[in-house]
């Protein structure tokens, strides 16, 4: 599913982590989440999202604010979610999205 975000809108995504074999939620107890937005992997860091974890359900919520999306030019972007536990940080999720200019209505 292609994600479209309007410039100046809040981008919020919830990601539920589960075991492939059983579908059971992965416990995120003791984990810290980080979210980084870039045009492409390995390129300049453009924004750092706020994150929250619901450890028992294996859910990470990432938010990039209205101000953060407003500061970006329309185009293709992606963000990574990284989890850290016991000083070990791993990228666990990557998602791409398209940022578009907000729609404005014209009057005649």
C-alpha positions as CSV (number, residue, x, y, z in Angstrom):
1,X,0.0,0.0,0.0
2,X,1.5,3.3,-1.1
3,X,1.5,6.0,1.7
4,X,0.8,9.6,0.7
5,X,1.4,12.4,3.2
6,X,0.5,16.0,2.6
7,X,3.2,18.5,3.4
8,X,2.4,20.1,6.8
9,X,0.4,17.0,8.0
10,X,1.4,14.8,10.9
11,X,2.8,11.4,9.8
12,X,1.9,8.8,12.4
13,X,2.4,5.0,11.9
14,X,1.9,2.1,14.3
15,X,3.9,-1.0,13.6
16,X,3.1,-4.3,15.4
17,X,6.0,-6.7,15.6
18,X,5.1,-10.4,15.6
19,X,6.8,-13.7,15.2
20,X,6.5,-15.0,11.7
21,X,5.8,-18.6,12.7
22,X,3.1,-18.0,15.3
23,X,1.9,-14.4,14.7
24,X,2.4,-13.8,18.5
25,X,3.4,-10.3,19.5
26,X,7.1,-9.8,20.2
27,X,7.7,-8.4,23.7
28,X,9.5,-5.1,23.6
29,X,10.2,-4.9,27.3
30,X,13.4,-3.0,28.0
31,X,13.6,-1.7,24.4
32,X,14.0,1.9,23.3
33,X,12.8,2.9,19.8
34,X,14.3,5.5,17.4
35,X,12.9,6.8,14.1
36,X,15.0,8.5,11.4
37,X,13.7,10.0,8.2
38,X,15.9,10.3,5.1
39,X,15.4,10.6,1.3
40,X,17.2,7.3,0.8
41,X,19.0,4.9,3.1
42,X,22.5,6.2,4.0
43,X,21.7,9.8,3.0
44,X,21.5,12.9,5.2
45,X,19.3,12.6,8.3
46,X,16.3,15.0,7.7
47,X,14.2,14.4,10.8
48,X,14.0,12.4,13.9
49,X,10.6,11.2,14.9
50,X,9.1,10.7,18.3
51,X,8.5,7.1,19.3
52,X,6.5,5.2,21.9
53,X,6.4,1.5,22.7
54,X,3.6,-0.7,24.0
55,X,5.9,-3.5,25.1
56,X,3.3,-6.2,25.8
57,X,1.6,-5.9,22.3
58,X,4.9,-5.4,20.4
59,X,3.7,-2.1,19.0
60,X,5.9,0.9,18.1
61,X,4.3,4.2,17.3
62,X,6.3,6.7,15.3
63,X,5.3,10.3,14.8
64,X,6.8,13.0,12.5
65,X,5.2,16.4,13.3
66,X,3.4,18.9,11.1
67,X,6.5,21.2,11.3
68,X,8.8,18.3,10.3
69,X,6.8,17.4,7.2
70,X,6.2,21.0,6.3
71,X,10.0,21.6,6.2
72,X,10.4,18.9,3.5
73,X,10.1,19.4,-0.2
74,X,7.5,17.2,-2.0
75,X,9.1,13.9,-3.1
76,X,9.9,10.3,-2.0
77,X,11.1,9.7,1.6
78,X,11.5,6.8,4.0
79,X,12.0,6.2,7.7
80,X,13.6,3.5,9.7
81,X,12.5,2.3,13.1
82,X,15.4,1.0,15.2
83,X,15.2,-0.8,18.5
84,X,17.9,-0.7,21.1
85,X,18.2,-3.1,24.0
86,X,21.3,-3.7,26.1
87,X,23.4,-1.3,23.9
88,X,22.5,-3.3,20.8
89,X,20.7,-1.3,18.1
90,X,19.0,-2.9,15.1
91,X,16.9,-1.6,12.3
92,X,13.6,-3.6,12.5
93,X,11.3,-1.7,10.0
94,X,11.6,0.5,7.0
95,X,8.8,2.3,5.2
96,X,8.7,4.6,2.2
97,X,6.2,7.3,1.5
98,X,5.4,10.1,-0.9
99,X,5.1,13.7,0.4
100,X,2.8,15.9,-1.7
101,X,1.9,19.6,-1.6
102,X,-1.4,20.2,0.2
103,X,-4.4,20.5,-2.0
104,X,-5.8,24.0,-2.3
105,X,-9.1,24.8,-3.8
106,X,-9.3,27.5,-6.5
107,X,-12.2,29.9,-6.7
108,X,-13.4,31.4,-9.9
